[in-house]
Amino acid sequence: MAPNAHVKKAFRAMNALGIEDKQVKPVLKELLSLYDKNWELIAEDNYRALADAIFDAQETQATQERNELEKKAECSGSEPDRGKKARESDEEDEDALDELEPPLKRLRRRGEGGSSSGLNSPDLGSHSLDEPTTIHGGDTAPILLPFHPLSNENDPNAGAPIVPKDERFADMPFSSTHQDSVEIGNSSAAISEMENTNGHVEVGETVNTVDGASTNGVPPTITERSSEHKLVATVAESSALELASSHTGEVKINLSFAPATGGSSRHLPSMEELRRAMEERCLRSYKILDPNFSVGRFMDDICSCYLELATKAENSANQSPENLPFLTKNVDALKKSVATMAFASNGSSDLATKAINSSNLSPENLPFVNETAVTMDFTSEGSNDENGEVGDTMGLVVVPECQISADDWRLISGVSDVTLGRETVEIPWVNEVNSKVPPAFRYMPQSVVYRDAEVKFTLMNISDDQCCSSCCGDCLAPSMSCRCATALSGFAYTVDGILQKDFLEECVSEARDPKKQVVQFCKECPFEKAKTEEVVEPCKGHLKRKVIKECWIGCGCVGRCGNRVVQQGIHNKLQVFYTPDGRGWGVRSLEKLPKGAFVCEFAGEILTITELFQRRSEKQTSPVILDAYWGSEQGSGVNEALCLDGTQYGNISRFINHRCGDANLIEIPVHVENMDLHYYHVAFFTTREIDAMEELTWDYGVEFNDHVFPTLPFHCRCGSDSCRNVMQISSEKTKKSKKKKKA
Ligand SMILES: C[S@@+](CC[C@H](N)C(=O)[O-])C[C@H]1O[C@@H](n2cnc3c(N)ncnc32)[C@H](O)[C@@H]1O
């Protein structure tokens, strides 16, 4: 059978990148099944997903081959002349590495060749990175943006969440894990990581008006300015690195450490190091696939554009601020900034705003890191006054510290990874519904004690029966009799790193099937006590749960032991997206997940229940109560009854929405560090196979007729057939109509 047109096109696009058919075929096959033959998704962004997948496959293969090489080298290593051998093997390794790298990556790294128009028409063999930085005009390659599946005219559902498959149980039970509501988009209340970072950033551009004579003797990397915001000092550091410059050298981009952060004592990376690192990152983070792309040239282009725009302004009669290139296109940020004041003094604040809006310069491509200052250097005619105040012509524009709100900052910086690089995988966000950005919070991959919670991970308190010191290698190997596993009733995980089928089924039925539930009652419930009401109410009961014990540092096994899953962190491709049906942000999986797969844990501040109640009067909370052992023989002291609050400090799980009864995730207590009954990790696992693009949900355990803290009521839109909110509303209606009839 002749290959269909889709297949042909895909092959052609990959061939254009120098990828052979035999490399394309297996990956395409996999992708087709993963995307359920959705060619639209595969073809999006010039077959970006396919190219990505091929690179990933090549990288995996390369790593494997490299590991094998290393292993072989280790085995055959001989003692004499070690230094020379090591040097030689380093060089060989580098060469081998180069050989193993995907061809496109190699090209990009060395600046050999490239295409002139992205994936469709590569033109290998054009500019080298080492060439003079004079490439302008139309031959710059397009930058492919991160993959955000968008709905389109033909397929309005593309990118929309796939409604989870039903997996119903009769009569929805009470669950003792509660989740409070989080105010959507209430970013001003929460502390933002970005705000924090912003506190250190000095972002500015200077358009100095110094004539040629006055610049004599000033090194080209030094910016002339006299702002009270001390950008001069920042750039005048001898450790400044010149990143790029315009063809004529009039415009430069310099990078230096801010002196206040002690940056001057750091190692100053070389241009080559920086370029390599950035190009790797561009490939990884932004999926810039065009072989012609080079960070160096991109920076040079910024300089050239800057010069072009400035020259235009110079030539125009009024030097309109519209022509000033801003490092921000966010109006609100500048409304509050010195920039606005500067223009206002000139009677041009609205023009400043226009200028901001018209700026196409994307700051995400500039190094806006918290310890580093970026400056642009431009020399033209005119003058600044001595105090650095902005004169009548082009002026210094500085966004001062702490003036930009978190939302502004995210808009400006285009931060697309909600984890801020704190997980081993990036988790992008996308909003195809409105212009909202994710709420502000500080991302932390692990829970951290807020203040009083008694959580100790001392080596002293890991008793022998809580670790497997006599194990070695992988505890899941058949010959091992691992204590961690035997402390409970056997291993929860399979060798593939997913939950054992039986274990999962039991967890699900224990949580959802009233006949299987075991509810424990406290003599004095910490929760009821914390309410500080005159009469302490009786305990409402806490669901007993199956728990997992993973191996940890006291154990003799290897880090890759199969009984270490949750502690390895998130590894699947997830995305935060804005739900189209009024549930705010949610999380979906970008790839198919098997049943029983670990997705993420619920990380947040570890609070005592007392702290939770104190906090409740001041802030919104989003707690998960760690009550799996409450009501068992071991009582809970005041500082031992704990919960996790992910509202202000948390991880991706704070975005996971609720679904009544048949959610596709289940939370399972996992002991990692020890078997402390008061603190454990709460890990989410899939209850069934998950499709790519399907939203992930868990049952918060909220009772919609229970208006008692911590369950702040929300109108449930989970859409489940067993929605407790819908049932509750209809039962209330029935009651009301019965009452009416009686009356
Ligand atoms: C932990 S947050 C989940 C993330 C949240 N959607 C957001 O935008 O940040 C919980 C809040 O999300 C909303 N939410 C979660 N599940 C919902 C559902 N099934 N129906 C309506 N709102 C829901 C409620 O406002 C709830 O208080």
PDBQT file of the ligand as one rigid body, heavy atoms in Angstrom, charges set to zero:
ROOT
HETATM    1  C1  LIG A 801      -6.708  23.217  44.665  1.00  0.00    +0.000 C 
HETATM    2  S1  LIG A 801      -7.552  24.369  43.719  1.00  0.00    +0.000 S 
HETATM    3  C2  LIG A 801      -7.459  23.683  42.125  1.00  0.00    +0.000 C 
HETATM    4  C3  LIG A 801      -6.904  24.653  41.141  1.00  0.00    +0.000 C 
HETATM    5  C4  LIG A 801      -7.838  25.759  40.818  1.00  0.00    +0.000 C 
HETATM    6  N1  LIG A 801      -8.799  25.358  39.810  1.00  0.00    +0.000 N 
HETATM    7  C5  LIG A 801      -7.100  27.005  40.391  1.00  0.00    +0.000 C 
HETATM    8  O1  LIG A 801      -7.481  27.632  39.410  1.00  0.00    +0.000 OA
HETATM    9  O2  LIG A 801      -6.135  27.369  41.044  1.00  0.00    +0.000 OA
HETATM   10  C6  LIG A 801      -9.217  24.131  44.243  1.00  0.00    +0.000 C 
HETATM   11  C7  LIG A 801     -10.196  25.120  43.703  1.00  0.00    +0.000 C 
HETATM   12  O3  LIG A 801     -10.425  24.879  42.321  1.00  0.00    +0.000 OA
HETATM   13  C8  LIG A 801     -11.807  24.992  42.019  1.00  0.00    +0.000 C 
HETATM   14  N2  LIG A 801     -12.308  23.674  41.654  1.00  0.00    +0.000 N 
HETATM   15  C9  LIG A 801     -11.678  22.509  41.767  1.00  0.00    +0.000 A 
HETATM   16  N3  LIG A 801     -12.437  21.500  41.333  1.00  0.00    +0.000 NA
HETATM   17  C10 LIG A 801     -13.612  22.025  40.965  1.00  0.00    +0.000 A 
HETATM   18  C11 LIG A 801     -14.812  21.492  40.457  1.00  0.00    +0.000 A 
HETATM   19  N4  LIG A 801     -14.984  20.205  40.248  1.00  0.00    +0.000 N 
HETATM   20  N5  LIG A 801     -15.817  22.345  40.188  1.00  0.00    +0.000 NA
HETATM   21  C12 LIG A 801     -15.671  23.664  40.380  1.00  0.00    +0.000 A 
HETATM   22  N6  LIG A 801     -14.555  24.238  40.867  1.00  0.00    +0.000 NA
HETATM   23  C13 LIG A 801     -13.534  23.433  41.160  1.00  0.00    +0.000 A 
HETATM   24  C14 LIG A 801     -12.482  25.473  43.278  1.00  0.00    +0.000 C 
HETATM   25  O4  LIG A 801     -12.527  26.855  43.249  1.00  0.00    +0.000 OA
HETATM   26  C15 LIG A 801     -11.543  25.003  44.350  1.00  0.00    +0.000 C 
HETATM   27  O5  LIG A 801     -11.654  25.780  45.494  1.00  0.00    +0.000 OA
ENDROOT
TORSDOF 0
